[in-house]
């Protein structure tokens, strides 16, 4: 890739990353916590600087990129062009790549389930006076508990289920575990779809910057629905609640959930293509 081309892409990437994180950075700099956006930087624990770091992706050689040659996971060939050092990445993180491939492929080949209505957030506060966010419950504790008790809970995602209160866990129809992720995760799950962003970060230089930011942008939109449909009253954040305890609220949740599922599957297809290119470049036939 010509130097002028990749430099333009890198500059555009940084500009977009800054726009996506501007609200979070402004709140952080002012010492304010943000119950919605903070999750994307505390639960996932990746700083905005990670999003600003552009990578061309596996199989792309850069001209005039001596600075990239000094970065980890890059190599410079005899002609002076710089590209991802796929062999080094395989030696250090081959098992991680295969785990991400297996999970991504399993979800990509599965139909979405759209009957959970975001009740995982409600199960996290069920019969518990201590909540993760210092925000009032929209229906109060008794009203929130009543919603949980009047619904089937069908959470399939372990990293949501593990935060259920002890009284809520037996109410879930499934028992997700880390070991069952490939079996249970599905594209209707908001949290599984936010996780595409996490997998892009973990694959680092293999993933082109555009895919990383597309995954983060989707995760950010999903997070806002996650909280709008939660038991918390987030109207002070300018968010109208999605009242999943009502038929209209359920319909709205499913409408957005289906749109997010479709977008997440497109991202998974792109991520699997990246992993396939990586396997081809190192002469390794990744499973599946």
DRENVEX-255035 format. One record per residue (C-alpha): residue in one letter; x, y, z. Coordinates in nm, 2 decimals. Example, Ala and Ser with C-alpha at 12.3 -4.5 7.8 and 13.67 -1.06 7.14 Angstrom:
2
+-----+--------+--------+--------+
: res :     xx :     yy :     zz :
+-----+--------+--------+--------+
:   A :   1.23 :  -0.45 :   0.78 :
:   S :   1.37 :  -0.11 :   0.71 :
+-----+--------+--------+--------+
***
This chain:
288
+-----+--------+--------+--------+
: res :     xx :     yy :     zz :
+-----+--------+--------+--------+
:   X :   0.00 :   0.00 :   0.00 :
:   X :   0.14 :   0.34 :  -0.10 :
:   X :   0.25 :   0.57 :   0.18 :
:   X :   0.00 :   0.84 :   0.09 :
:   X :  -0.29 :   0.59 :   0.09 :
:   X :  -0.22 :   0.43 :   0.42 :
:   X :  -0.15 :   0.76 :   0.59 :
:   X :  -0.49 :   0.89 :   0.47 :
:   X :  -0.66 :   0.58 :   0.60 :
:   X :  -0.47 :   0.61 :   0.94 :
:   X :  -0.58 :   0.98 :   0.97 :
:   X :  -0.94 :   0.90 :   0.89 :
:   X :  -0.93 :   0.62 :   1.14 :
:   X :  -0.81 :   0.84 :   1.42 :
:   X :  -1.07 :   1.10 :   1.35 :
:   X :  -1.35 :   0.85 :   1.36 :
:   X :  -1.21 :   0.69 :   1.68 :
:   X :  -1.20 :   1.03 :   1.85 :
:   X :  -1.56 :   1.10 :   1.74 :
:   X :  -1.68 :   0.77 :   1.88 :
:   X :  -1.51 :   0.82 :   2.22 :
:   X :  -1.56 :   1.20 :   2.25 :
:   X :  -1.85 :   1.18 :   2.50 :
:   X :  -1.67 :   0.92 :   2.72 :
:   X :  -1.35 :   1.12 :   2.72 :
:   X :  -1.52 :   1.45 :   2.80 :
:   X :  -1.70 :   1.29 :   3.10 :
:   X :  -1.38 :   1.12 :   3.22 :
:   X :  -1.18 :   1.44 :   3.19 :
:   X :  -1.45 :   1.62 :   3.40 :
:   X :  -1.44 :   1.34 :   3.66 :
:   X :  -1.80 :   1.23 :   3.58 :
:   X :  -1.90 :   0.87 :   3.56 :
:   X :  -2.13 :   0.76 :   3.27 :
:   X :  -2.34 :   0.46 :   3.35 :
:   X :  -2.39 :   0.37 :   2.98 :
:   X :  -2.07 :   0.45 :   2.80 :
:   X :  -1.83 :   0.36 :   3.09 :
:   X :  -1.91 :  -0.01 :   3.04 :
:   X :  -1.74 :  -0.01 :   2.70 :
:   X :  -1.41 :   0.10 :   2.87 :
:   X :  -1.43 :  -0.07 :   3.21 :
:   X :  -1.59 :  -0.41 :   3.14 :
:   X :  -1.39 :  -0.45 :   2.82 :
:   X :  -1.10 :  -0.26 :   2.98 :
:   X :  -0.96 :  -0.12 :   2.66 :
:   X :  -0.87 :   0.25 :   2.66 :
:   X :  -0.96 :   0.49 :   2.38 :
:   X :  -0.60 :   0.48 :   2.27 :
:   X :  -0.65 :   0.12 :   2.16 :
:   X :  -0.92 :   0.24 :   1.92 :
:   X :  -0.71 :   0.51 :   1.78 :
:   X :  -0.43 :   0.27 :   1.68 :
:   X :  -0.48 :   0.19 :   1.31 :
:   X :  -0.37 :  -0.14 :   1.16 :
:   X :  -0.38 :  -0.22 :   0.79 :
:   X :  -0.47 :  -0.58 :   0.87 :
:   X :  -0.32 :  -0.92 :   0.77 :
:   X :  -0.17 :  -0.95 :   0.43 :
:   X :  -0.13 :  -0.58 :   0.36 :
:   X :   0.22 :  -0.45 :   0.31 :
:   X :   0.30 :  -0.08 :   0.37 :
:   X :   0.55 :   0.13 :   0.19 :
:   X :   0.74 :   0.41 :   0.38 :
:   X :   0.63 :   0.27 :   0.72 :
:   X :   0.96 :   0.24 :   0.91 :
:   X :   0.78 :   0.34 :   1.23 :
:   X :   0.55 :   0.04 :   1.20 :
:   X :   0.85 :  -0.19 :   1.17 :
:   X :   0.94 :  -0.10 :   1.53 :
:   X :   0.60 :  -0.21 :   1.66 :
:   X :   0.53 :  -0.55 :   1.80 :
:   X :   0.39 :  -0.80 :   1.56 :
:   X :   0.53 :  -0.63 :   1.25 :
:   X :   0.82 :  -0.72 :   1.03 :
:   X :   1.01 :  -0.54 :   0.74 :
:   X :   1.11 :  -0.74 :   0.43 :
:   X :   1.42 :  -0.69 :   0.22 :
:   X :   1.24 :  -0.44 :   0.00 :
:   X :   1.16 :  -0.22 :   0.30 :
:   X :   0.79 :  -0.29 :   0.30 :
:   X :   0.63 :  -0.35 :   0.64 :
:   X :   0.36 :  -0.60 :   0.72 :
:   X :   0.22 :  -0.81 :   1.01 :
:   X :   0.46 :  -1.07 :   1.13 :
:   X :   0.20 :  -1.35 :   1.10 :
:   X :   0.45 :  -1.63 :   1.20 :
:   X :   0.53 :  -1.45 :   1.53 :
:   X :   0.17 :  -1.39 :   1.60 :
:   X :   0.09 :  -1.76 :   1.54 :
:   X :   0.37 :  -1.87 :   1.77 :
:   X :   0.25 :  -1.65 :   2.05 :
:   X :  -0.13 :  -1.65 :   2.00 :
:   X :  -0.23 :  -1.93 :   1.78 :
:   X :  -0.45 :  -2.09 :   2.04 :
:   X :  -0.63 :  -1.76 :   2.10 :
:   X :  -0.69 :  -1.72 :   1.72 :
:   X :  -0.84 :  -2.07 :   1.70 :
:   X :  -1.07 :  -2.01 :   2.01 :
:   X :  -1.20 :  -1.69 :   1.86 :
:   X :  -1.25 :  -1.86 :   1.52 :
:   X :  -1.44 :  -2.14 :   1.67 :
:   X :  -1.68 :  -1.92 :   1.87 :
:   X :  -1.73 :  -1.67 :   1.59 :
:   X :  -1.80 :  -1.95 :   1.34 :
:   X :  -2.05 :  -2.12 :   1.57 :
:   X :  -2.25 :  -1.80 :   1.62 :
:   X :  -2.22 :  -1.71 :   1.25 :
:   X :  -2.38 :  -2.04 :   1.16 :
:   X :  -2.67 :  -2.01 :   1.40 :
:   X :  -3.01 :  -1.85 :   1.38 :
:   X :  -3.09 :  -1.58 :   1.64 :
:   X :  -3.32 :  -1.62 :   1.93 :
:   X :  -3.53 :  -1.32 :   2.01 :
:   X :  -3.74 :  -1.40 :   2.32 :
:   X :  -3.51 :  -1.29 :   2.60 :
:   X :  -3.63 :  -0.92 :   2.60 :
:   X :  -3.32 :  -0.80 :   2.78 :
:   X :  -3.42 :  -0.96 :   3.11 :
:   X :  -3.06 :  -1.03 :   3.20 :
:   X :  -3.02 :  -0.68 :   3.34 :
:   X :  -3.33 :  -0.73 :   3.55 :
:   X :  -3.20 :  -1.06 :   3.68 :
:   X :  -2.88 :  -0.88 :   3.79 :
:   X :  -3.08 :  -0.67 :   4.04 :
:   X :  -3.35 :  -0.92 :   4.14 :
:   X :  -3.42 :  -0.92 :   4.51 :
:   X :  -3.10 :  -0.73 :   4.58 :
:   X :  -3.06 :  -0.39 :   4.74 :
:   X :  -2.71 :  -0.34 :   4.60 :
:   X :  -2.70 :  -0.25 :   4.24 :
:   X :  -2.41 :  -0.20 :   3.99 :
:   X :  -2.52 :   0.15 :   3.89 :
:   X :  -2.62 :   0.43 :   4.13 :
:   X :  -2.93 :   0.50 :   3.93 :
:   X :  -3.29 :   0.45 :   4.06 :
:   X :  -3.49 :   0.15 :   3.93 :
:   X :  -3.76 :   0.27 :   3.70 :
:   X :  -4.03 :   0.05 :   3.87 :
:   X :  -3.87 :   0.04 :   4.21 :
:   X :  -3.74 :  -0.29 :   4.37 :
:   X :  -4.07 :  -0.45 :   4.42 :
:   X :  -4.19 :  -0.37 :   4.07 :
:   X :  -3.86 :  -0.49 :   3.92 :
:   X :  -3.88 :  -0.82 :   4.11 :
:   X :  -4.24 :  -0.86 :   3.99 :
:   X :  -4.13 :  -0.83 :   3.62 :
:   X :  -3.87 :  -1.10 :   3.67 :
:   X :  -4.12 :  -1.33 :   3.84 :
:   X :  -4.37 :  -1.29 :   3.56 :
:   X :  -4.14 :  -1.38 :   3.28 :
:   X :  -3.93 :  -1.67 :   3.15 :
:   X :  -3.56 :  -1.59 :   3.16 :
:   X :  -3.37 :  -1.74 :   2.88 :
:   X :  -3.02 :  -1.58 :   2.90 :
:   X :  -2.77 :  -1.78 :   2.69 :
:   X :  -2.45 :  -1.57 :   2.75 :
:   X :  -2.22 :  -1.67 :   3.03 :
:   X :  -2.08 :  -1.33 :   3.09 :
:   X :  -2.42 :  -1.19 :   3.16 :
:   X :  -2.55 :  -1.49 :   3.35 :
:   X :  -2.26 :  -1.48 :   3.59 :
:   X :  -2.38 :  -1.15 :   3.72 :
:   X :  -2.73 :  -1.27 :   3.81 :
:   X :  -2.82 :  -1.25 :   4.17 :
:   X :  -2.83 :  -1.58 :   4.36 :
:   X :  -3.21 :  -1.57 :   4.36 :
:   X :  -3.23 :  -1.51 :   3.99 :
:   X :  -3.00 :  -1.79 :   3.87 :
:   X :  -3.24 :  -2.07 :   3.93 :
:   X :  -3.50 :  -1.88 :   3.72 :
:   X :  -3.29 :  -1.90 :   3.41 :
:   X :  -3.39 :  -2.18 :   3.18 :
:   X :  -3.03 :  -2.24 :   3.08 :
:   X :  -2.70 :  -2.28 :   3.27 :
:   X :  -2.44 :  -2.10 :   3.06 :
:   X :  -2.08 :  -2.18 :   3.14 :
:   X :  -1.75 :  -2.06 :   2.97 :
:   X :  -1.71 :  -2.41 :   2.83 :
:   X :  -2.05 :  -2.40 :   2.67 :
:   X :  -2.01 :  -2.07 :   2.48 :
:   X :  -1.97 :  -2.23 :   2.14 :
:   X :  -2.29 :  -2.43 :   2.21 :
:   X :  -2.51 :  -2.15 :   2.35 :
:   X :  -2.40 :  -1.81 :   2.22 :
:   X :  -2.62 :  -1.68 :   1.94 :
:   X :  -2.66 :  -1.37 :   1.73 :
:   X :  -2.98 :  -1.25 :   1.90 :
:   X :  -2.78 :  -1.19 :   2.22 :
:   X :  -2.68 :  -0.83 :   2.27 :
:   X :  -2.38 :  -0.92 :   2.48 :
:   X :  -2.25 :  -1.18 :   2.23 :
:   X :  -2.28 :  -0.91 :   1.96 :
:   X :  -2.09 :  -0.65 :   2.17 :
:   X :  -1.82 :  -0.91 :   2.22 :
:   X :  -1.73 :  -0.89 :   1.85 :
:   X :  -1.55 :  -0.57 :   1.94 :
:   X :  -1.35 :  -0.76 :   2.21 :
:   X :  -1.24 :  -1.03 :   1.96 :
:   X :  -1.13 :  -0.76 :   1.72 :
:   X :  -0.91 :  -0.60 :   1.98 :
:   X :  -0.76 :  -0.94 :   2.09 :
:   X :  -0.66 :  -1.02 :   1.73 :
:   X :  -0.48 :  -0.68 :   1.73 :
:   X :  -0.28 :  -0.62 :   1.41 :
:   X :  -0.46 :  -0.90 :   1.21 :
:   X :  -0.78 :  -0.69 :   1.21 :
:   X :  -0.80 :  -0.38 :   0.98 :
:   X :  -0.88 :  -0.06 :   1.16 :
:   X :  -1.21 :  -0.01 :   0.98 :
:   X :  -1.34 :  -0.35 :   1.11 :
:   X :  -1.23 :  -0.26 :   1.46 :
:   X :  -1.42 :   0.07 :   1.46 :
:   X :  -1.73 :  -0.09 :   1.29 :
:   X :  -1.74 :  -0.34 :   1.57 :
:   X :  -1.70 :  -0.08 :   1.84 :
:   X :  -1.97 :   0.14 :   1.69 :
:   X :  -2.21 :  -0.15 :   1.69 :
:   X :  -2.12 :  -0.23 :   2.05 :
:   X :  -2.18 :   0.13 :   2.15 :
:   X :  -2.53 :   0.13 :   2.00 :
:   X :  -2.61 :  -0.20 :   2.16 :
:   X :  -2.50 :  -0.08 :   2.50 :
:   X :  -2.75 :   0.21 :   2.48 :
:   X :  -3.03 :  -0.03 :   2.40 :
:   X :  -2.91 :  -0.26 :   2.68 :
:   X :  -2.96 :   0.02 :   2.93 :
:   X :  -3.27 :   0.16 :   2.78 :
:   X :  -3.44 :  -0.18 :   2.82 :
:   X :  -3.29 :  -0.23 :   3.17 :
:   X :  -3.47 :  -0.18 :   3.50 :
:   X :  -3.27 :   0.14 :   3.55 :
:   X :  -3.42 :   0.48 :   3.49 :
:   X :  -3.18 :   0.63 :   3.24 :
:   X :  -3.40 :   0.92 :   3.13 :
:   X :  -3.14 :   1.16 :   3.28 :
:   X :  -2.91 :   1.04 :   3.00 :
:   X :  -3.16 :   1.15 :   2.74 :
:   X :  -3.28 :   0.79 :   2.68 :
:   X :  -3.64 :   0.70 :   2.65 :
:   X :  -3.70 :   0.36 :   2.83 :
:   X :  -3.78 :   0.05 :   2.62 :
:   X :  -4.05 :  -0.08 :   2.86 :
:   X :  -4.00 :  -0.45 :   2.80 :
:   X :  -4.26 :  -0.53 :   3.06 :
:   X :  -4.52 :  -0.41 :   2.80 :
:   X :  -4.61 :  -0.56 :   2.46 :
:   X :  -4.51 :  -0.24 :   2.29 :
:   X :  -4.18 :  -0.24 :   2.46 :
:   X :  -4.11 :  -0.61 :   2.38 :
:   X :  -4.19 :  -0.54 :   2.01 :
:   X :  -3.95 :  -0.24 :   2.01 :
:   X :  -3.67 :  -0.44 :   2.18 :
:   X :  -3.71 :  -0.73 :   1.93 :
:   X :  -3.71 :  -0.49 :   1.63 :
:   X :  -3.37 :  -0.34 :   1.74 :
:   X :  -3.24 :  -0.68 :   1.85 :
:   X :  -3.30 :  -0.82 :   1.50 :
:   X :  -3.13 :  -0.53 :   1.33 :
:   X :  -2.82 :  -0.57 :   1.56 :
:   X :  -2.81 :  -0.94 :   1.50 :
:   X :  -2.80 :  -0.89 :   1.12 :
:   X :  -2.52 :  -0.63 :   1.16 :
:   X :  -2.32 :  -0.85 :   1.40 :
:   X :  -2.34 :  -1.14 :   1.16 :
:   X :  -2.19 :  -0.92 :   0.88 :
:   X :  -1.91 :  -0.83 :   1.12 :
:   X :  -1.85 :  -1.20 :   1.20 :
:   X :  -1.82 :  -1.28 :   0.83 :
:   X :  -1.56 :  -1.02 :   0.80 :
:   X :  -1.37 :  -1.14 :   1.11 :
:   X :  -1.37 :  -1.50 :   0.98 :
:   X :  -1.23 :  -1.37 :   0.65 :
:   X :  -0.95 :  -1.21 :   0.84 :
:   X :  -0.88 :  -1.53 :   1.03 :
:   X :  -0.88 :  -1.72 :   0.71 :
:   X :  -0.63 :  -1.49 :   0.55 :
:   X :  -0.41 :  -1.53 :   0.86 :
:   X :  -0.43 :  -1.91 :   0.84 :
:   X :  -0.34 :  -1.90 :   0.47 :
:   X :  -0.04 :  -1.66 :   0.53 :
:   X :   0.12 :  -1.89 :   0.78 :
:   X :   0.02 :  -2.21 :   0.60 :
:   X :  -0.20 :  -2.33 :   0.88 :
:   X :  -0.54 :  -2.49 :   0.82 :
:   X :  -0.74 :  -2.36 :   1.11 :
:   X :  -1.02 :  -2.59 :   1.22 :
:   X :  -1.35 :  -2.56 :   1.04 :
+-----+--------+--------+--------+
***
